[in-house]
């Protein structure tokens, strides 16, 4: 699958499909903060809350915590996990 383009607005807006808790979430191309990713996931029906801890899977298989103000360079198929702050798993 490639980056989708829409004809909304004055030009073309690239959209990336990322994954949050196993569900597809569409995000505009470009950097996004952890908070923006969680907000987009919630708007698209993912059952998380804004106070959840967001993590991203990095290429070596490890996970990195993404703070609400941390910017992430979005790319197709990034995998995020949002967990409740009191989840000890």
C-alpha positions in Angstrom: 0.0 0.0 0.0 1.3 3.5 -0.8 0.6 6.9 0.6 -2.9 7.9 -0.2 -3.6 11.4 -1.6 -6.8 13.4 -1.2 -7.9 16.4 -3.2 -9.1 18.4 -0.2 -7.9 21.9 0.3 -5.8 24.0 -2.1 -3.4 21.2 -2.9 -3.0 17.5 -2.3 -2.6 16.2 1.3 -0.7 13.1 1.8 -2.2 10.7 4.3 -0.2 7.9 6.2 -1.8 4.9 7.7 -0.3 4.1 11.1 -1.4 1.5 13.6 -2.5 2.2 17.2 -3.3 -0.8 19.4 -3.8 -3.0 16.3 -6.1 -0.6 14.5 -5.5 1.5 11.4 -5.4 5.3 12.0 -5.0 7.8 9.1 -2.8 10.8 9.8 -1.7 13.7 7.7 1.9 13.3 6.5 4.5 15.2 8.5 5.5 15.2 12.1 2.9 14.7 14.8 3.0 15.0 18.6 2.1 12.1 20.8 -1.0 14.0 21.8 -2.1 14.5 18.2 -1.6 10.8 17.5 -3.8 9.9 20.5 -6.4 12.5 19.5 -6.6 11.1 15.9 -6.9 7.5 17.2 -9.7 8.5 19.6 -11.6 10.4 16.8 -11.3 7.3 14.6 -12.9 5.0 17.2 -9.9 3.5 19.0 -10.8 2.9 22.7 -8.0 4.8 24.4 -7.9 8.0 26.5 -5.7 11.1 26.3 -3.9 10.1 29.5 -2.7 6.8 28.1 1.1 6.3 27.6 2.0 6.1 23.9 4.8 3.9 22.7 6.2 3.4 19.2 7.9 0.3 18.0 11.4 1.1 16.6 13.1 -1.0 13.9 15.2 -3.1 16.3 12.0 -4.3 17.9 12.2 -2.2 21.1 9.6 0.3 22.1 10.2 4.0 22.8 7.8 6.1 24.9 6.3 9.1 23.0 5.4 12.0 25.3 2.4 14.2 24.5 4.8 17.0 23.3 7.3 14.7 21.5 7.2 14.9 17.7 7.3 11.8 15.6 8.2 11.8 11.9 5.2 9.8 10.6 5.7 7.2 7.9 3.5 4.5 6.5 2.9 1.5 8.9 4.4 2.9 12.1 3.2 0.8 15.0 2.1 2.5 18.2 0.7 1.1 21.5 -1.3 3.2 23.9 -1.7 1.8 27.4 -3.4 2.9 30.5 -1.0 4.7 32.9 -1.8 2.2 35.7 -1.2 -0.9 33.5 1.8 -2.8 34.8 2.2 -5.2 31.9 
